[in-house]
Amino acid sequence: MDVGTQSLRVQVVDAAGTLIGRGAGPLTSRRGGGRHEQDPEQWWRVLGEAFRQALAGRPAPRVAGLAICSTSGTFLIADVDGRPRTPALMYDDARAGDEAAEVAEVGAARWSALGYPMQRSWALPKLVWLLRNGSADLRADAEGGRLRLVHCADYLAYRLTGRPVATDWSHALKTGYDLDQRAWPEEVLDKLGVPGELLPPVVRPGTRLGRVGAAGSAHTGLPVGTPVRAGATDGCAAQIAANALVPGAWNVVLGTTLVLKGVTEHRLVDPGGAVYSHRHPDGGWLPGGASNVGAGVLEARFPAADRAALEADAARHEPATGVSYPLLSRGERFPFVRPDAEAFELGDLVDDGDRYAATLQGVAFVERLCFAMLRRLGADVSGPLSMTGGATRSRYWTQLRADILGRDVVVPHSPEPAVGAAITAAAGDGSIAAAAARMTGSGTVVRARPDRTARFARSYVRFLDALTERGWLDDELARYAKEAR
């Protein structure tokens, strides 16, 4: 299962990784004033519908195991029976600005050692905000040990099994979990007023959490007793689906937002706080970051549009007349951290096709800048590069991104994060990299065209200059990005 921003998806694969069933349903959000919330009960309702679609026509299905991936930093507070006591605060909810500054200061030594940026959209600052701004009953129940923080994936696993479950260390990272000590930072939490009883136990992705109970079976059509295993965040799950699990390999997920994940033997530390590192389940680290640009801006800017027709128009604007920084909402997280960053367009865009082209190219420019920034930090970015996420369904956009990056890319045959969750479930306590090698194919190679790469050079420089002039991008990184190949 993959719980995204706009939809929840279920994919069923066999032991060889072949897709044999799928289901999905839409999700809705409440946005405003920097807040972004969803209803956990909607997740549960859509999950049941999506599972029944995926299992349709298969009497008495035999499912060896399942795992769930979801957006990183999304959580809610539930009672001991699994009932939500708050809405779900989403991964890009930005209400906790003051709390983020306090969390950063109180835990400065710990976060510095771990290389954690502690942004306002992370779960820990938002948890502090909830405890301070929620009802008196919420605070009393939290202090009395009657509540638990649950990440999105944890909540659904809770409902499937009928009992509280551990979280995985991938989802726990943005809640402040110490991946070195493999423990919650109790001294920091105490200073912030966060009761230790509120936080769940933490396990490695792939660990068995429990089995589908009677209520979970009735809701989904899964057999009672189906093993439920710990998953990972959507970015990590997409990386697993892409089999980008060896040092030097990178995967880019382009869905509602843009997420880059790679593999390094040693943790990558970013003084600016845009890059953070998950722990590789098999050893080593998974560094990366998440931008607020992405495919979600297409729906916002071009609602109900004929995308195929717009892509045909966009192909006649390479490069576009102007440049676009297509942020979905105020604030940026990667390749720089600027809560005040805002979307912009420069130049006299002549029509919708030109504007659409500028939007697609703007996302690719951010992607290229992200790789320059990672390389400047010392990351090896020379290994295989794969692209996953819903945007890969656009052959035009995928080719455009390869051209602007100036790199050949691979689009896996099953690029969805849900497949990565399935691979994690199949691996269980064993090697996730070995399971991914068994269950993923070679994918489709998209070749970069050098003449097209050169065609976008001037627009890319104009884009970097615009970011620098606004004070969001530092001069040194801008110069490096202009020279990096």
N, C-alpha and C positions, 0 to 999 in steps of 0.2 A: 504494500500500500504506500502511496505517496500523497500526502496532504499538502497541496500547494496553496496559493493565494486565491486563485479563481476556480479551482476544481480539486476534487479528490479522485484519485485514480487507483484502480486495482488491476494488477496484471498477474496472470498465472503462467508459470513457465515450468517445463519439465527439467529433468536432471541434466539435459544437454544444453539448456538455456533457450529452447524453442518456445516461442509464445503460443499458448494454446487457449487462452481466454483473457478477456479484458472487460472492464466496466468502468464507468466514470459518472460523475454528477457535478453540477455547478455549486460553487460556494459564493456567498455574498459577504461584504464587509461594511462596516460603519467607519467612515473617515471624517475627520474634521478637527481643526485646531491642533494639528500635530498628533492626534490620536488615531489609532487604527485597531479596531476590535472585530472579532468574529464570535459567533454563538457556538459553543462546544456541542450543544444538542444538535445543531445542524450538521456538524461533522459526523456525529453518530448516525443520524438519519440517512445521510448520503452514503456513508460507508455500507450500510445494509443494502441499499439499492444497488450500489456498484458491485458488491460481492455477488448478488443474485444475478446480475447481468453476466459477470465473469464466469459463473458456474453453471449458467443456463445450459440445459441439454446434457448434463453429466450426472446421471443418477448416482447417488452414494459416492460422491467424489472422495478420492484418497489424496489428502494433502499432507505432505511430509513436514511442513512447517511454514510459518509466515513471520514476517517482520514489517515494521512500519518506519517510514522516514517522513520527516516533516520539516517545516521551516525553522531555521536556527534562531533561538531567542524567543519563540512563541510559547506562552505558558498561561495557566490559570491557577487559581486556588480552588481546591475541592475539599469536601468533607471526607470523613473516613469511609463513607459508603459510596464515594465516587460522584456525589452530586456536586455540580459546579456552584461555587459561592461567588464567583466573579465572572465577567466575560473573559474571553481569551484576549490577552494583549499580544498583538502581532509583532513580528520580527522588526518592523520599521516604525513601531509606535515611538514617538519622540517626546512624550510628556515628562520624562524624568530627567530633565536637564540639570536642575540643582542637585538632585540625588546622585547623578552620575559624577559630578564634580566631587561630591563628598565621598562617594565610594572609591573614586580614584585616589583621593588624598589619604583616607583611612587605611587603604590596603596598598599604598604606593610601593612599599618594599616587596610585597608578595607579587603584585602584578608586574613589576619590573623584572623580577627573577623569572617569571613565567612567560614574559613577552605578551601579556594581555593588554589590549588598548582600553578596555572598559568604556565603551561608548554609551551614550544615553539610550540607544535602542537595545542594549543588551538586557538580559533578563534580570540580573541582580539589581541594577538601579530601579527598574520598574517594580520589582518586588518590594523594595524599600518604600517607593512611592505608594503602592497599594496599602501596605501596612500602616502608613502614616495618614492616608487620606480615606481609607475605608471606614466602615462603620465601627462603632465600639464593640459590637458583637463579633465582628471579624477579627479584630485585634485580640479580644479576650479568648476566642476559640483557638487562634493561632498560638497564643502563649500557653494555653491549656493542653496543647498537643492534639487537638481535635481536627486539625486541618493539615493538608499537605499540598505543597507546590507540585504540579504535574505539568510536564511539557506536553505538547500536542500528542506526540506518539504515545506517551505514558498514559494519557487519559483514555485513548482508544484501546490500548492494551488492557487497562483496568476494566473497561466495560466488557471487553471480549472474555476475559478470564473470570470476572466477577470478584476480584480481590485486588488489593494494592500491589503494585509491581515496582521493581527497581527501574531507574532510568539508566541509559547508556552514557558513557563518558563523552560521546560526541555531542549529544543534546545538553549535557550538564556544563559544558565549557563556559557558555555565556552566562550561566548562573553563578560563576565564580569557582567552580570545582578546580582543585589543584591537581593537574595531570602528572606532576612530578611525585608528590606525596601520595597521590590517589586518595585524597580525603578532602572534605569540605574545610575551608579556612576558618576554623572556629573563632580564633581571636578577632578576625575581621568582622565576622557575622555578629559576634557579641557587641562590638562597638557600634554596629549599625542597628542593633535592636532586632535582629532576625533570629527567631527561636530555632535552635538546631533541629527540633522535632518536626519542623515544617519541611525539611529537605529530605528527599528520598535516598535510599542506598543507591550506589552507582556500580555498574558492571560493564564489562567489555562488550562491544557490539557482537551479536551472535549468541550471547548467553541465554539459556532458556529462562523465561520469566514465569511461565505457567502454561496452562492448557485452556482451550476454549471451553467455557462452561455452558450450561443449559440455556441461559438467556442469550449468550453470544451466538450460540448455534441457531436458536430460533430467529434471531435477527438477521443472520447472514446466510444461512444454509450450509455453513461449515459443520462437519461432524464434531460432536462433543469429544473432547480429548485432543484436538489438533494442537500441536505444540506452537506456542507463541514465543518468539525469540526477540531479544533486544535489537533494535535497528540502528539507524544513524541519521544525522541531519541530511536534508535533501542534497546539499552540495557534496557531502561525502558519499552518499548513495549513488549519485550520478558518476562520481569518480570511479566507484567500484564497477558500475555498469559499463564504463568505458575501458575497464581493465588498465587504468592509468595508475599503477600501483608500484612502480619501480622508480628509483631515484632518477630525476631528470624528466620524467613524464608529467604532462599537465593535461587537465581537462577543463574546458570552459562550458558552464551551464548557462544557457541563455533562455530563461523563461520570463516571468514577470520582471525579474531583475537579473543582473549579470553576476555570476559567481565563478571565480577561478580557484582551482585546487591543484596542488602538485605534490611531489614527494621529495623529501630531503632526508639524508641520514641524520643530520643534526637540526635542531630547532632554529628556524629563521626568526631573528628578532628585528622588529621595525620600531625605531624610536618615535616615529610619527603616529604609531598606533593603528595604522590601516590594515596591517597584515597580522594574522594570528595563526597559531599552529595547533591543529588537532593531533592527537596521538594515533599513529598507524596501529590498527589492531594486531598486525604481525610484527611490529617493531619499526622504529624510525618515526618520522613526523609527516603530517599532511598540512603544509602551510597554504595560505590563500587569503582571500578577502571577498567581500560582497559589495558591489556598487548599487546605487539606487537608480541607475539607468537600466533599461531593458525593454523587452517586447511589450510590457504592460502599457507603455506610453502610446503604442499604436492604437489601442482601443480608446484611450483617452483623447488622442488628437484626431483620430479618423474613425469615429464610431459608425458602425453599419456600412463601412465602405467596402467596395469590391477590391480586395487586397491584390488579386491577380492583375486587375487592370492597373492599379497603382504601381505595382512592381514593373509592369511593362513600361509605364511612363517614367518610372525612376531610372530604368536602364538607359534612357536617353539623356540623363543628367549625371554623367560620371566625369568629373565631380559635379555636385550641385552648385548652383549659383552662390549660395551662402553656406554657412556652417551652423550646426545645431548642437547644443548640449542638452540632450533629451531626458532630463531628470523626471522621474515619475512623481516625486513629491519633494518638498523643500528638504535640503540637507544631503550631504554625500558622506559615504563611509569608506570608499576605496575607488581610486588609488590615493586619495587624500581624505582626511577627516575634516569636514567643514559643515557644521550644523546650519550655517547661514547660506550655503550654496543654493542657487536657484537656476532653473532651466533658462536658456536663452537661445535666440536665433539672431544671426548676423547676416546682413546682405538682403538684397531685394529678391526674394524667392518668387519666381514668375507664375507658378501655378501649383496645384495640389501634387502633381507628379514631382516637381522640383522640391517641394517641402517634404514629401515622403522620402525622396532620395536623401535629403539632408538629415532626416531623422535616422534612417538606416545607417548612413555613413557615420553619424555622430556616435552611435553605439559602438561601431567598429573602431572609431578613433579612441574612445575610452578603453576599449579592449587592448589596443596596441599600447597605450600609455601604461596600462596595468603591467604588461609584460616588461616594458622598459623599467618600471619601478622595481619589479621583482629582481630583474637582472642586476640593477644597481645595488640592491641589498645583498647580492652575492649568491642568489639562487641560480642553479643550473636550469636553464629553460630550453636547452638544446635537444632534449629527448622528444619522443613522440607527442604530438599535440592532437587531442580529440575534442570534438564539439558535441554536446548533448543539449537536451532541453527542447521545449516545444518549438523554438524558432528554427530548429534544423529541418522542420517540415517545409520550410521555404528554401528551395534549391538556389534561388537567386541570391537571397541574403547570405546563405552559407558561402557561396562563391565570392560574394563581395567581401565578406569578412576575411577569407583566405587571401584575397588580393591585397587588401589594405594591410594585413599583417605581413604579407610577403612570405608566407609559410604554407607548405602543404599541410592539410589537416585530414583527420580520419573521422568519419561519422559512423559510429557503431550501428550494427543492424538493429539492436534493441537499446536505444540510447536513453530510455526513461529512467529516472531515479527509482521508480517502483521495481524495475528489474534489478537494480543494485540492492534494494532491500531483499528481494527474493534470493539473490546470491548470498547475502549475509545470512539469511535463514538456512540456506543449504549448507553453508560452511559450518554453522554451529560453533563449537569450541575449537574447530580446526582452522587452517590457514584460509583467510578470505581471499588472498591473492591466488592461491591454488584453485579455489572454487571459481574465481573469476576467469582464470585461464581456461578452465574446462567449459564454462558456460557462455563465453563470448566468442564471437567470430572475428574475422579480420576487418570487417566494416568496409565502407566505401571511401576511397581516397579522393579528396578534392584538391586539385593542383593549383597553386598560386600562379598567376600570370604576371611576370615581371613588368611588362609594359603597363599593366593596370596599376601595379603598385606605385610605379613612378608617376602615374597620372594623378594620384591622390596626394602626392608629397606636399604640394603647396597648401592645399586645404588643411592638411594635418598640422602644418606649422601655424597656420592662421588660428586653428582651434587651440593649440597649445598657448599661443600668445594671448588669446582671449582669456584663458584660465589664469595666466600669469598676471595680466593687467588687473584682474579682479582680486588678486591676492590669495587665491585658493591654491595655486600651484607654485612651489618655490622655484626660484630662478635656476638653481643647479639641476634639479630634476628635469626642468623644461629643456635646458641645454643638452643634458644627457639623452633625453627622449628624442630630440631632433637628430642626434648623431647615431643612436642605437639602431642596429639592423637585426 
